[in-house]
Amino acid sequence: MNDNVLEQYKNKIRNFYDENKVMPTYSEMMKLFDLKSKNAIFKLVKRLVDADYAEKDSSGRLVPTQKLLGGIKILGAVEAGFPTPAEEDIAESMSLDTYLIPNREATFMLRVSGESMIDAGIQPGDMVIVERRTDARDGDIVVAFIDGGYTVKFLRKRNGKIWLDPANESFEPIVPQEGDELHIMAVVKAVIRKY
């Protein structure tokens, strides 16, 4: 397989990933590339891994690398205060996946409803990227299970007590009562909002 053919396969895989948000399975690659042999797919996957377009996670699934996904150019900084002269300086480029998702296997997204976290910049309709973890520090924004439901709040720990704080003064803190079970399910890593 020459480099031009590998480039064509890479582009088809990137397009598949952009549409489906997952890498194609070996069977899907057979259809995608019109190949009849699983052996040909194994060889292709090896070439993709060797070329750093993909890697295998701990369960053996194929995941994209930053090289496959490409990146968005970082042109510098912009002042949020008083205007400064604009300078376009291509410092680097980055993949948003790589930037936002350090632990891919434990990461997922949730759509937010409700207004209890608006003062923390989390609005109804926003997507939060969360990392599945049961350990969280005081002040982390967490997804917690309490009273038979899930909620997003600040985790507070003081003097051996744990509670959940909203970021909207119209809402009260959630303090577990005797017999209540409070389980930390995940820690919020990022908020995504489209304008």
Beta strands, then each sheet from edge to edge (+ up, - down):
strand 1: 54-56
strand 2: 62-64
strand 3: 72-74
strand 4: 92-94
strand 5: 107-111
strand 6: 127-132
strand 7: 141-146
strand 8: 149-158
strand 9: 161-165
strand 10: 183-192
sheet 1: 1+ 2-
sheet 2: 3+ 4-
sheet 3: 5+ 6- 10+ 7- 8+ 9-
end
